[in-house]
Amino acid sequence: MSDPFQLAQRLQERREQHLYRQRRLLESAQQAHIHCDGRSLLNFCSNDYLGLASHPRVIDAAKQAMEQFGFGSGASHLVIGHSRVHHELEERLADWVGRRRALLFSTGYMANLGVISALVERGDTVLEDKLNHASLLDGAQLSRGQLQRYHHNDVDSLRQRLVQSSGRTLVVTDSVFSMDGDVAPLQEISELCQQHNAWLMVDDAHGLGVLGGGRGCLAEYGFTSQQVPIYMGTLGKALGTFGAFVAGDEPLIEYLIQSARSYIYTTAMPPSVAAATLASLDLLNAEQWRVEKLRQLIAYFKQGANQLGLPMMPSATAIQPLLLHDSEAALRVSDALLRKGFLVGAIRPPTVPANSARLRITLSADHSERDIDQLLDALSEASPKNTKII
């Protein structure tokens, strides 16, 4: 068969550049200690920041909902897929983040695509951080507006583009950047947006459940709906389930129901997922120790990594990147850790910029200090100075 797209050649190029990606086979529940590819491993690459993904109460809530509603939702929200438990979750999420309304989406990717492409029209401007998640950038490209990217967390760079922007302007940023772990200067960005009559959209995928006592960046900084009109949060990270939501004032949510194509033209998430998420919120509300334990483990890891002189990127969140620059080096250290029983992902371009390959170490409330001590020992043996990779 002919190969007009040269797929074999393009795949080979990825292999030669050490950019080829492969899936692992998880054979246990998602938690700190897992069974993967036939081995028992300590998991330091999951986004299950609070250890809720396999909590018995979350599982029981899903089971009970399946007994009442079945498994599949059967249709989109606007046909007959919007169950009572979906609606209850939307109301609970709105209250959780301090907004009037919330709207469920099947994934965070679909939420970001749907919101930006629904709001922005030809002649409008979308300003985004250069390191925003791919879904935010794709949403802007799918819209008919003009996309401009400002330098990472650079308020002056954003200001220059706001002054030059035309039409209605939407500024979009992650709260916690998924591959860097740093936090956007949200207060300064919000002030700039208000000065220039621009709307601000914040993707809090890695902040919800972690910042603001678990309620996310809006609670962390006390933002009103005027300061952050559009808020997106995901359910598949700290909350341990699946899906996403957008929160805001009544007109925003009603407009998205009418116009967001990734909401209108897709099957609703299973009711059991919504029920499981309600249970996660109950647990997070009742067990604030999870948020505090994660905070303590982050500080504990950072102190140990600093004592070892590891080339960590600046981050105060559960995402702790170890910068190695070279893709081959990142793979080599990741493989060395795997041989010692630690699963740590090697992140390479195009996920991150060229020459910024790294290990993405993620921490969870499900970890113990002993787990972290063992990881630090392994990192010390496989560190750049020992392997002479930088």
C-alpha positions in Angstrom: 0.0 0.0 0.0 1.3 3.5 -0.8 2.1 5.9 2.0 1.4 9.4 0.7 1.7 10.8 4.2 5.1 9.2 4.8 4.0 7.8 8.1 6.7 5.2 8.5 9.4 7.8 7.8 7.9 10.3 10.2 7.7 7.6 12.9 11.3 6.6 12.4 12.3 10.3 12.7 10.6 10.4 16.1 12.5 7.3 17.2 15.8 8.8 16.1 15.1 12.0 17.9 14.2 10.1 21.1 10.6 11.5 20.9 8.7 8.3 20.3 6.0 7.7 22.9 4.8 4.4 24.2 1.9 3.4 26.4 2.3 1.5 29.6 -0.2 -1.2 30.8 -1.6 -0.4 34.3 -2.8 -3.5 36.0 -4.0 -2.1 39.3 -6.0 0.8 40.7 -4.5 4.3 40.3 -2.6 4.9 43.5 0.9 5.5 44.8 1.9 1.8 44.7 0.8 0.2 41.4 1.3 -2.9 39.3 2.3 -1.9 35.8 3.7 -3.9 32.9 4.0 -6.9 35.2 6.0 -5.0 37.9 5.2 -3.4 41.3 6.2 0.2 41.1 6.1 3.4 43.1 4.0 5.8 41.0 5.4 9.4 40.7 3.7 10.4 37.4 0.0 10.4 38.2 -2.3 13.5 38.6 -4.3 11.8 41.4 -3.0 14.5 43.7 -5.3 13.7 46.7 -5.4 10.0 46.4 -9.1 9.9 45.7 -9.2 7.9 42.4 -9.5 4.5 44.2 -11.2 5.6 47.4 -13.9 3.1 48.5 -16.5 5.8 48.9 -16.0 7.1 45.4 -16.3 3.5 44.0 -19.4 2.8 46.1 -21.1 6.0 44.9 -20.4 5.0 41.3 -21.8 1.5 41.9 -25.0 2.9 43.5 -25.6 5.3 40.6 -25.2 2.4 38.1 -27.8 0.4 39.9 -30.2 3.4 39.6 -29.3 4.9 36.2 -27.5 2.1 34.4 -24.1 2.8 33.0 -24.3 4.9 29.8 -26.1 8.2 29.7 -27.5 7.3 26.3 -27.5 10.7 24.7 -26.2 14.3 24.8 -27.2 16.6 27.6 -29.6 18.5 25.3 -31.5 15.3 24.2 -32.1 13.0 27.2 -28.6 12.4 28.7 -28.8 15.0 31.4 -29.8 13.1 34.6 -30.7 14.4 38.0 -27.2 13.4 39.3 -25.6 15.4 36.5 -27.6 18.4 37.5 -26.8 18.0 41.2 -23.1 17.8 40.3 -23.3 21.1 38.3 -25.0 22.8 41.2 -22.4 21.4 43.7 -19.5 22.4 41.5 -20.8 26.0 41.1 -21.1 26.3 44.9 -17.7 24.7 45.4 -15.9 27.3 43.3 -18.1 30.3 44.2 -20.0 30.9 41.0 -23.6 31.1 40.0 -23.7 28.3 37.5 -21.5 25.4 36.2 -21.7 23.3 33.1 -20.3 19.7 32.7 -18.2 18.7 29.8 -16.9 15.2 29.0 -13.2 16.2 29.1 -11.1 19.3 29.9 -10.0 19.3 26.3 -13.6 19.5 25.1 -14.4 22.2 27.6 -11.5 24.5 26.4 -12.3 23.9 22.8 -16.0 24.5 23.3 -15.7 27.7 25.3 -13.1 29.6 23.3 -14.6 28.6 19.9 -18.1 29.6 21.1 -17.2 33.0 22.4 -14.6 34.2 20.0 -15.5 35.4 16.5 -13.7 36.8 13.5 -12.2 40.2 14.4 -11.7 39.3 18.0 -8.4 38.6 19.7 -7.2 35.7 21.9 -4.1 36.3 24.0 -2.5 33.2 25.5 0.5 32.3 27.6 3.1 30.5 25.4 3.1 27.5 27.7 -0.7 27.1 27.9 -2.1 23.6 27.6 -2.6 22.3 24.0 -6.3 22.4 24.4 -6.3 26.1 25.1 -4.2 26.8 22.1 -6.3 24.5 19.9 -9.4 26.2 21.0 -8.1 29.6 19.9 -7.0 28.2 16.6 -10.4 26.6 16.0 -12.1 30.0 16.7 -12.1 32.7 14.0 -10.2 35.1 16.2 -6.6 36.2 16.0 -4.4 34.2 18.4 -1.3 35.9 19.9 0.9 34.3 22.5 2.7 36.3 25.2 5.9 35.3 27.0 5.4 32.8 29.8 4.1 34.5 33.0 5.3 37.8 31.6 2.8 40.5 32.5 4.6 43.2 30.5 4.5 41.0 27.4 0.7 40.6 28.0 0.3 44.3 28.5 1.9 45.1 25.1 -0.4 42.7 23.3 -3.5 44.1 25.1 -2.7 47.6 24.0 -2.4 46.4 20.4 -5.4 44.0 20.4 -8.5 44.6 18.2 -12.1 43.7 18.7 -13.2 41.9 21.8 -10.3 40.3 23.7 -10.1 37.1 25.6 -7.1 36.4 27.8 -6.5 32.7 28.5 -4.0 31.1 31.0 -3.5 28.0 33.0 -3.4 28.6 36.7 -0.8 25.9 37.4 1.2 25.0 34.3 1.0 21.2 33.8 4.6 20.6 32.7 6.3 23.3 34.8 4.4 23.4 38.0 4.6 27.1 38.4 1.6 29.4 39.0 0.5 32.2 36.7 0.5 35.8 38.2 -3.3 35.7 38.2 -3.8 38.8 40.2 -1.7 41.0 37.9 -3.3 39.4 34.8 -6.8 40.0 36.2 -6.0 43.7 36.9 -4.7 44.1 33.3 -7.8 42.5 31.8 -10.1 44.9 33.7 -8.0 47.9 32.7 -8.3 46.9 29.0 -11.9 45.6 29.1 -10.8 42.1 28.3 -12.3 38.9 29.7 -10.1 36.4 31.6 -10.4 32.6 31.3 -8.5 30.5 33.7 -7.9 26.7 33.3 -7.5 25.4 36.8 -7.0 21.8 35.9 -4.0 21.4 38.2 -5.2 23.9 40.9 -8.6 22.6 41.7 -8.4 20.4 44.8 -4.9 21.7 45.6 -5.0 25.5 45.8 -7.5 27.4 48.0 -8.0 24.6 50.5 -9.1 22.4 47.6 -11.5 24.9 46.1 -9.0 26.1 43.5 -7.4 29.3 42.4 -10.6 31.4 42.7 -10.7 30.7 46.5 -6.9 31.0 46.8 -7.0 34.6 45.5 -10.6 35.6 46.3 -11.5 36.3 42.7 -15.0 37.6 41.9 -16.7 36.7 38.6 -15.8 40.2 37.3 -12.1 39.4 37.9 -12.3 35.9 36.4 -15.5 35.6 34.3 -14.6 32.1 32.9 -13.3 29.3 35.1 -12.5 25.8 33.9 -11.8 22.9 36.2 -11.2 19.2 35.6 -12.5 16.3 37.6 -9.9 13.7 36.6 -6.9 15.0 38.5 -7.2 16.0 42.2 -10.9 14.9 42.4 -9.9 11.4 41.1 -12.8 10.9 38.6 -13.3 12.0 35.0 -14.6 15.0 33.0 -14.6 18.8 33.4 -16.8 21.8 34.0 -17.0 25.5 33.2 -18.2 27.9 35.9 -19.4 31.5 35.6 -22.4 33.7 35.6 -25.8 32.8 34.3 -25.5 34.4 30.8 -22.1 32.6 30.1 -23.5 29.2 31.0 -26.7 29.6 29.1 -24.8 30.8 26.0 -22.4 27.8 26.2 -25.4 25.4 26.4 -26.7 27.0 23.2 -23.4 27.4 21.3 -20.5 25.2 22.5 -20.3 22.5 19.9 -18.2 20.2 22.1 -21.1 20.3 24.7 -24.0 20.0 22.3 -22.7 17.3 20.0 -21.4 14.6 22.3 -22.8 12.0 24.7 -23.0 13.1 28.4 -20.6 11.5 30.8 -22.1 8.4 32.6 -24.2 9.2 35.6 -22.0 7.0 37.7 -19.1 9.4 37.0 -21.1 12.3 38.2 -22.1 10.4 41.4 -18.5 9.5 42.0 -17.5 13.1 41.7 -20.1 14.1 44.3 -18.5 11.6 46.6 -15.1 13.0 45.9 -16.3 16.5 46.8 -17.8 15.2 50.1 -14.5 13.6 50.9 -12.5 16.7 50.1 -14.8 18.8 52.3 -14.6 16.3 55.2 -10.9 15.4 54.9 -9.0 18.6 54.5 -5.9 16.7 55.8 -5.4 15.5 52.3 -4.7 19.0 51.0 -2.4 19.7 54.0 -0.6 16.4 53.7 0.1 17.1 50.0 1.5 20.6 50.9 3.8 19.0 53.5 5.0 16.4 51.1 5.8 19.0 48.5 7.9 20.9 51.0 9.6 17.7 52.2 10.5 16.7 48.6 11.8 20.1 47.7 14.0 20.2 50.7 15.5 16.8 49.9 16.0 17.6 46.2 17.7 20.9 47.2 20.1 19.1 49.5 21.0 16.7 46.7 21.6 19.6 44.3 19.2 18.3 41.7 18.3 20.7 38.8 14.7 21.2 39.8 12.6 23.8 38.1 11.0 26.4 40.5 7.6 25.0 41.6 5.6 25.1 44.8 3.0 22.7 43.6 2.6 18.9 43.3 4.3 19.0 39.9 8.1 19.0 40.4 10.0 19.0 37.2 13.7 18.0 37.1 15.2 19.7 34.1 17.6 17.6 31.9 17.4 19.5 28.6 18.3 16.6 26.4 15.5 14.2 25.3 17.9 11.2 25.3 19.1 12.1 28.8 15.5 12.3 30.1 14.7 8.9 28.7 17.9 7.4 30.2 17.3 8.7 33.7 13.6 7.7 33.5 14.6 4.2 32.5 17.2 4.0 35.3 14.5 5.0 37.8 12.2 2.4 36.3 14.8 -0.3 36.9 14.9 0.7 40.5 11.1 0.5 40.8 10.0 4.1 40.3 7.6 5.3 37.5 8.6 8.9 36.5 7.7 10.2 33.1 10.2 11.7 30.7 8.6 14.8 29.1 10.1 15.8 25.8 9.2 18.0 22.8 6.7 18.9 21.5 5.0 18.7 24.9 7.7 21.1 26.2 9.9 23.5 24.2 13.0 22.3 22.5 16.0 21.7 24.7 13.9 21.6 27.9 13.2 17.8 28.3 12.6 16.9 31.9 11.4 14.4 34.4 7.9 15.3 35.6 7.7 14.2 39.2 4.2 14.4 40.6 3.3 14.0 44.3 0.1 12.8 45.9 -1.4 12.7 49.4 -1.3 9.0 48.9 2.5 9.0 49.1 4.4 8.8 52.4 7.6 10.4 53.4 9.3 7.0 53.1 8.1 6.8 49.5 9.8 10.2 48.9 13.0 9.2 50.7 13.3 6.2 48.4 12.7 8.3 45.3 15.3 10.8 46.4 17.8 8.0 47.0 17.2 6.7 43.5 17.4 10.2 42.0 20.7 10.7 43.8 22.1 7.6 42.1 20.7 8.5 38.7 21.2 12.2 39.0 22.8 14.3 36.2 26.1 14.6 38.0 26.4 10.8 38.4 25.3 9.9 34.9 27.2 12.8 33.3 24.3 13.8 31.1 24.5 17.6 31.4 
